[in-house]
Each structure stands twice: as C-alpha cells, then as structure tokens.
C-alpha cells in the first residue's frame, strides 16, 4: 500500500467568465482505501476537456454541475494498486470517470480494462476513447458523411476535430479544417491529409474559406461557434448537414450575452439539417466504432498528437490552455 499523500484539485469557486487559477484549490489528503468491491487506482494520465467548463457553472446542462468544495472529475487512465473486486487485479491498466487526483477509489464495475493494442495506453483518453467516439458519431451517425462531400471541421486541430476530419477523408470527402495558427493548419494538411486548412485569425479568413470550399459545404462539424460558425454557415449547400458537437468560443459567456443568441446565418438555408448530439446517446454503436477506429490506427490511416503536461499541479493550467488554443491534438496531464 502506498504511503504518500494524495493530491487532488477541488472546485474552490465558480468562474465569472473565463476560469482562472483562483477557481481551483489543490489539497493533500491521505490516500483513500478501497471498500468492498472497490479498487484503488493510481492515475497515469488524466484528460482535460472543454465540456468541464459547463460543469463549473451552477446551471442546468446534460451533465450535473460540480459542487463547490468537492473534487473535480475527469476521465482517467490508471494502474490498479489495490483491488477488492474480482474483475480487477493489482497492475491492471483501467480507465474510468474518476478525479483530478493522483489516486482514487471506485467500484470495479465502473472501470474498464484498457485495450489499445500496440497504441499507447494514453490513446484510451482520445483517439480510442471518448473523443474518438465523438468524432465518429458526429461524422458518421449524425453527419451522414458520404463520398464526394465537402466537409468543414472547426476546432480541427483538437482531439475531436482532428479525428472527425480524418474520418471524412477516409470516407472519400474533400476535407477543410479551421484552426487558430499556422502551426496547426500545417499539421492538418501535412500530417493528417486534410485537403485544405484555414486560420481563423487570418484577416482573409472568409476569402480563404471560400477558396478552400469552392463548391460550398455539405457537412459542417461544429466545435467552435460564434464568428467562425457564421462564416461556414454562409457557405452551406442545399440539403447540407451541421453536426453540433460544441461551441467552445461561447463557453465563458454569460447566457444573456447577445453573442449567445441564435440561430444565425440559417435564414437562407431552409433545407439544412442541424443536429446537436451527445456521444453517450449513441452507446449502441460504440463497439463497432471502437473496432473501426482501432483498425484505422493500426493501419496508420488515423494519426494523432498529444499535448502533455506533467504532474497533478499542472492540471488547471492545462485546462485553461484549452480556451487559449494552446494544445494541438489531445490535452493530457501525466503523473
């Protein structure tokens, strides 16, 4: 049994606008002991994701808000240290919804054995985990991607967008990515095989987007919202589809802010279908999607990049960096 203390992050206060370090508190407590049918897990990798911003707000959402003073939660890949559950043994690598913490206990029934083949165990938190499934659901199930489509992905250099664009490429589409720097757009075209990539910070963004999608847009995978979304919606074709995964540019705004109003730019697009989705609503296709994602990774048809911060103390900075566009690919914290 380990003898060190357990460091974990607590929600100290709710953000007013963009979160700051003042909203987090790092506490040290004894390492918890597993109860009946529970296991003790030492975190190896922890995921930080944009949706966590919604859980810091005391408002109704698809996920319950965190309570001030309670540990913050995250998807984790970790090693079983001690087990009182017959389905898990010491040394097993598992994944589950645990905490922003170095150690955590959980019922064995809520943890899954990590099976990533020859890929690193960290991929269970992105391309072979929830972000990869989200990209698959939005592109295939919601977006009904088909060969010959022009597909535009915003937030294309992130964990979800980068996979969504590659799935569309595999499906035989023209794929255009939108990202926030030259480094990111070059990664999309040079390494991931996107047909074109546009920097939304470019003064010629609208013109560049038009040049990248000369035949209009058939499927838009929405991750950003705001002015980026407006630019894409202006280029939608008849019978186009919009898969709304997220709108990170709006997450730190007050609900009454005029920029939260909508829908915008759809007044001439009466034949467009817009559908928001949550990946957990599509659990029935998870086995099929995971098998296909794994096969594409093994065959090197799907590529990925990880942005990794070291140590539990770096978790808030890793999270805050998401809203500044600091990460390329999946943002992780390693321990």
Beta strands, then each sheet from edge to edge (+ up, - down):
strand 1: 5-11
strand 2: 24-30
strand 3: 38-47
strand 4: 73-83
strand 5: 93-99
strand 6: 103-107
strand 7: 112-113
strand 8: 150-154
strand 9: 174-179
strand 10: 196-199
strand 11: 217-222
strand 12: 236-244
strand 13: 273-276
strand 14: 306-310
strand 15: 330-334
sheet 1: 1+ 2-
sheet 2: 6+ 3- 4+ 5- 7+
sheet 3: 6+ 3- 15+ 14+
sheet 4: 10+ 9+ 8+ 11+ 12+ 13+
end
